[in-house]
């Protein structure tokens, strides 16, 4: 069935691609955050374990929201981890870092999410896709705040 929501196919494709990039960054950060939740050690274990759980839970919910927006635009969301992360800049760790490095890595990860969201805002606005621009703005707001909070704890 045709998608007739007032946005051309070309513009919907651009918005969907921007959403997929943000989805990839969010998924990579979700995996990293969940791994850190499991593996954090040291004197800040309890507080970081809880903070990381709050963060990965929020990221997991965001994944569904982003993928559903891709679908609403008439495109398919990535169906595998490889496909989802193909454009992500956030990389997996080669080992388990110490707690302070985990916090710093996650701050950088949230900054990467914020950059992808901001790029997506511009793309969506050019496409007259206010809904995607709004979703991207929400994601940038959360990423900015989370990165700030992580940086402040270093």
KAUR-V318756 format. One record per pair of residues at least 24 apart in sequence whose C-alpha atoms are under 6 Angstrom apart, sorted by the first residue. I is the first residue (numbers start at 1). J is the second residue. D is the distance in Angstrom with one decimal. If there is no record, write none. Layout:
I/J/D
I/J/D
This chain:
11/127/5.0
12/73/5.7
15/124/5.4
16/70/5.1
18/120/5.0
21/87/5.9
22/116/5.4
24/84/4.9
24/85/4.5
24/88/5.1
25/88/4.8
25/113/5.7
28/90/6.0
30/56/5.3
30/59/5.7
40/99/5.8
107/147/4.4
107/150/5.5
110/143/5.0
110/147/5.4
114/140/4.5
114/143/5.4
